[in-house]
């Protein structure tokens, strides 16, 4: 699956690079291992050295969340709200690294798919 229609470039997922993240009462970031291919794995499988995702697609499940993209801790009064079924598109490594989410009322799940440049 290539998301060139959304990001105006050829970016795609890598095998095994995705995360299902539970969002509760404490703010949670995307796990760095989700958007990073370690140098040893990259050298053997992708022959490119250490790689980091350049975009990500996130879908919200089970309950709404509040999220931020600048490293600020989200809350009911800080950040953006995303409802169940919403898709959040992050178009840079900085937004991926600074993404944080907290639940609105009940625990939520996020399906995170990082996208790597060709």
N, C-alpha and C positions, 0 to 999 in steps of 0.2 A: 504494500500500500504506500503510495507516494502522495504527499500533501502539497504538491507544487501549485495546485489551484488556490490554496489559501495563503501560502507563504511566498509565492513568486520565486521559488527556487526549488531545486530537487533536494528534498530532505526526506528521510525515511526511517522507520524503526529498525533496530537490530535484534536478532534472536535473543530472547531471554531478558531483554531490557525493558521491564515494565514494573509497576508497583501498584499494589492495592493497599491504600493507606487508610487507617481508621482515624477519624477526627473526633476528638472528645472535647473536654472542658479546657485543656491546655493547648496552646498554639503548637502546631506541628509543621515542620518544613518537609520538602521532598528529600528523601534520603540521598546523599551524594553518590552512593554506589549505583543508584538508578540512572543517573545522567552522566556517569563517567565510565569509560572503558579503561581499566588499568593497563599500564604500559605493557606488562607481560602478556596479558590476554590480547591486547591490540596487536602486538608484534607478531604473535603466532596466528591469530585468526584474521586480522584485518590489515596487517602489514603497514600500519600508519602511526605507530607510537601511541602515546596517551591521547585519548579523544574525549571530548565533552559534547553533550547535546547542544544544538543551536536553536531548538524549539521543543515544545511539548504540547500535548493535548491532554486535557483532564476532564473527566466526566464525573458529576456528582450523583451519588446514590444514597438512598435511605432517609436523608433529612437535609435541610438547607445548611449552608455554611456562610461564614464571613471570611474573606481573605484579603491579604495585602501582597503587594509586589515589590515593596521597597525595604523589606526587613523589619518594618514596624509590626508590633504585635497586634493582631486583629481583635476586635471586640464588637459588641452590639453598636457602638458609636464610632468605630474606626474601621475603615476598609469597605470592600464591596460585598454585596450579598449575592450568592448563587443558589438557585433552587434545585431541587431534585430533577435530574435530567439535563441540566445546563451543561454546556461544554465550554471550558475555559481554554483559550489558546494563548500560549506564551511564545513570543517570537524572538527571544534572546536568552543567552546563557545567564545574563544578569537577573532577568525576571525569574528564571528557574531557580537560581540559587537563593533569591530573596523571597520567594513565595512562602507564605505561611497561612494556615487555615485553622479555624476554630469552629465548633458546632454552633448552630443557632439555638436549637432546643434539645434534640436527642442526638446520639452519636450518628455520624455520617461516614460513608465510605467514598474514597476517591480512587478512580482508576486512572493511573498516570502512564502515558506513553511518551517517552522522550524520542525526539527525532534528531538524527545525525546527518550532517552534510555528506554529500557524495564524495 
